[in-house]
Amino acid sequence: MTGEKNWDTRHTWHKLLDALCIEQGHLDNLNLAERLCSASGNRSHAAFDTALKNLHNWRQGVHLPQRRNFLLLTRLLDVDRDQALREHWNRLYAQARSASPVVAPLASAPDEVPANAFPPERARRPLVLGGGVIAAALVGLFAYFQWPGGDETVADPGTTFAGIQADYVRTVTAKVGDALIIHGARGNDCGPAPEWENARQHLPELTTGTLADGGVGTRFSRQCGGKVPARAILFTATTPGIEQTSLYGDSITITVQE
């Protein structure tokens, strides 16, 4: 990548987010939380407290931000200053979104803050205020699904091979700034996924966005009789419009809105 920072050495979205925050001096999240609230148009104390908690969780890889907050972070951290950085940022986010596991309802709500995601002094408060047994049961339920090994490190979903779904999407609808996987290039004879340099040779030029490497995942292949390794193709929407294109012989209609 261009520039002084080797951003491509960060292989998960939350680690890249954390590195960008550190680079810009956001060590305690206070200033960034205030800027996030200002950008979202809500400067209440409750919004600030939520932003502070969410930033902690996002940087730790506990959960992912919703698309709106992802776009705000993109702007606040000046990700667009470098095209390669922007592509890497979008690619890792799309991979993590694609691989996010289904967990208990308490943990599945986007940007929701589970009680045990913070230091003990913050986590104990819901147990006192919420009435002991019920709150403790909810915390325990979340811990059971999200941290099955107790002190075991939580695996980032974006790093799991089978988690990246690189299936063919016939109709793509996106907003400017969105990044999503729309296809996957499989290898010869149903073998390993091709390298990016080989996969990119067959990609068209688009007017509504760009195509980039989405990492190695899996896709369904009728010819191979099931799931096979595939190089995911990541589409990043940049310009409003509608266009018809073809990827690896498959017709795709892309619609990008403001």
RAURHU-V312938 format. One line per field, one symbol per residue. phi: phi as a letter, one per 30 degrees, with the letter a starting at -180 (. if undefined). psi: psi as a letter, one per 30 degrees, with the letter a starting at -180 (. if undefined). burial: b if it has 16 or more other ideal C-beta (glycine too) atoms within 10 Angstrom, else e. Layout:
phi->???
psi->???
burial->???
This chain:
phi->.djdccdddccbddddedddddeciddcidddddddddddibcddddddddddddedddcidacddeddddddeddchdddbdddeddedddddddddceddbdedcddeidcddddbeeddddeddddcjhdddddddddddddcbdciddddddddcdedddccddcdbcbbcejdbbdcabcdddhicedddedddddccddccclbcbdcjcbbbdbdddildbdaddccccdbbelbbcbbbhicdbccbccd
psi->lllfkifffjgleeeeeeeeeeeggiegfeeeeeeeeeefgjgleeeeeeeeeeeeeeffgelllleeeeeeeeeeghfffkeeeeeeeeeeeeeeeefklkaleeffkkgkjkeggllefeffefeeffhceeeeeeeeeeeeeeifgcgkkkkkfffkeffjjhlkjejkkllkfkklkflkjllkhgalklleeeeffgklklffalklkglkbllkjeefgaklkkjkjkkjkfkklklkakjhfkkkkkkkl.
burial->eeeeeebeebebbbbbbbbbbeeeebeebeebbebbbebeeeeeeebbebbbbbbbbbbebbbbbeeebbbbbbebbebeebeebbbbbbbbbbbbbbbeeeeeeebeeebbbbbbbbeeeeeeebbeeeeeeebeebbebbbeebbeeeeeeeebbbeeeebbbbbbbeebebeebbbbbbbbbbbeeeeebbebeebeeebeebebbbbbbbbbbbbbbeeeeeebbbbbbbbbbbeeeebebebeeeebebebee
